[in-house]
Amino acid sequence: MTTYHTISIDGLDIFYREAGSRDNPTILLLHGYPTSSHMFRNLIPALADKFHLVAPDYPGFGYSPMPSVDEFDYTFDRLTEVMAEFIDAIGLKHHSLYLMDYGAPIGYRLATQHPERVETLIVQNGNAYEEGLGDFWKPMRAYWQNRTT
């Protein structure tokens, strides 16, 4: 059975879904863009008999809060910091990382920071290089450089 939680990380109430026994191997499910942990709503119960599954919503996604850009730096580095603190706060010592799309840059950073914790990388559509970010990202890159309306 999937349970729903929030935990305070740097003053943000990070929402997450959890299922399965903590005695089983853990898979941390890092969602893509523009989704949230909701994207795993069918996968979690399908795997919960064999795995411990944890699916957080990043700040600005799903049921986690969305601070303004003046209050929170929406970069992959900052999202990684929040997720690293989340991992520590819920006590994950060893886990596999499922990385999808937007979750890949976060997961790769987590894996390089603590490779001893990562048992497996499961990657779906996860770019590891700038060239992989195509035309879709041009408007967002322009906004990142000049945050005007």
VOGU-3710 file (C-alpha; in Angstrom, 3 decimals, decimal comma):
1> mttyhtisid> 0,000/0,000/0,000  1,298/3,424/-0,932  1,502/5,932/1,886  1,841/9,703/1,574  4,124/11,875/3,668  5,773/15,258/3,968  9,072/16,032/5,626  10,579/19,433/6,309  13,774/20,075/4,336  15,243/23,587/4,557
11> gldifyreag> 11,855/24,933/5,594  10,056/23,239/2,678  7,476/20,505/3,281  8,670/17,972/0,710  5,910/15,554/-0,270  6,703/11,923/-1,032  5,042/8,595/-1,732  6,371/5,439/-0,116  5,539/1,748/-0,349  7,076/-1,635/0,374
21> srdnptilll> 9,111/-2,954/3,261  12,299/-1,154/4,268  13,813/-4,648/4,528  13,680/-4,863/0,721  16,066/-3,053/-1,654  15,142/0,620/-2,000  14,485/2,407/-5,270  14,394/6,207/-5,141  12,134/7,323/-8,001  13,137/10,735/-9,369
31> hgyptsshmf> 10,426/12,117/-11,638  10,682/14,014/-14,882  9,374/17,343/-16,145  6,610/18,529/-15,912  5,383/15,659/-13,766  5,691/14,708/-10,109  5,701/11,543/-8,015  2,213/11,040/-9,437  3,864/9,603/-12,556  4,777/6,534/-10,455
41> rnlipaladk> 1,237/5,914/-9,126  0,934/2,627/-11,072  4,568/1,524/-10,874  4,809/1,785/-7,084  2,104/-0,784/-6,243  3,372/-3,076/-9,019  6,841/-3,262/-7,399  6,008/-2,835/-3,695  6,045/-6,571/-2,956  9,747/-6,824/-3,858
51> fhlvapdypg> 11,115/-3,297/-3,270  10,949/-0,361/-0,898  9,956/2,578/-3,108  10,267/6,287/-2,376  9,078/8,970/-4,808  9,537/12,613/-3,741  8,145/15,740/-5,396  10,843/18,362/-5,966  10,176/21,928/-4,810  7,847/23,467/-7,374
61> fgyspmpsvd> 6,330/20,133/-8,393  3,345/18,057/-7,310  2,399/18,487/-3,666  5,689/20,078/-2,584  5,621/23,862/-2,141  6,488/26,274/-4,933  8,476/29,144/-3,479  8,977/32,135/-5,756  12,205/32,403/-7,743  13,244/35,146/-5,330
71> efdytfdrlt> 12,972/32,650/-2,443  14,368/29,512/-4,086  17,061/28,967/-6,703  15,497/26,502/-9,170  18,733/24,987/-10,436  19,686/21,342/-10,682  22,388/21,992/-8,078  19,858/23,393/-5,597  17,288/20,663/-6,289  20,064/18,123/-5,715
81> evmaefidai> 20,891/19,726/-2,356  17,260/19,404/-1,293  17,078/15,781/-2,475  20,366/14,925/-0,724  18,975/16,324/2,531  15,733/14,436/1,877  17,653/11,151/1,480  19,472/11,762/4,757  16,298/12,839/6,569  14,388/9,669/5,677
91> glkhhslylm> 17,407/7,509/6,444  18,269/5,934/3,095  21,731/4,399/3,390  21,768/2,348/0,171  19,400/2,644/-2,754  18,966/2,370/-6,480  18,137/5,504/-8,433  15,434/5,561/-11,096  16,150/8,668/-13,171  13,666/10,016/-15,662
101> dygapigyrl> 14,149/13,127/-17,772  14,448/16,083/-15,340  15,400/13,670/-12,554  18,556/12,583/-14,384  20,681/15,695/-13,679  19,587/15,487/-10,052  20,249/11,758/-9,778  23,629/11,934/-11,513  24,718/14,612/-9,050  23,489/12,503/-6,111
111> atqhpervet> 25,331/9,453/-7,453  28,624/11,299/-7,872  28,350/12,872/-4,408  27,822/9,500/-2,692  28,632/6,621/-5,055  28,917/4,257/-2,087  25,168/4,616/-1,480  24,042/3,854/-5,033  23,404/0,212/-5,870  21,978/0,665/-9,367
121> livqngnaye> 21,143/3,397/-11,858  17,950/2,890/-13,826  17,865/5,573/-16,518  14,946/6,453/-18,782  15,449/9,342/-21,165  18,112/10,966/-18,980  20,594/13,267/-20,708  24,090/13,495/-19,319  25,338/16,196/-21,664  24,390/19,705/-22,833
131> eglgdfwkpm> 23,928/18,603/-26,452  21,041/16,399/-25,327  19,001/19,454/-24,368  17,458/20,374/-27,702  15,280/23,167/-29,073  12,565/22,524/-26,488  14,830/24,115/-23,857  15,676/27,334/-25,809  12,896/29,457/-24,246  13,783/28,217/-20,772
141> raywqnrtt> 17,485/28,886/-21,288  16,639/32,438/-22,403  14,552/32,902/-19,260  17,334/31,515/-17,059  19,658/34,169/-18,505  17,178/37,046/-18,242  14,259/36,520/-15,835  11,793/38,981/-17,254  8,127/38,548/-18,130
//
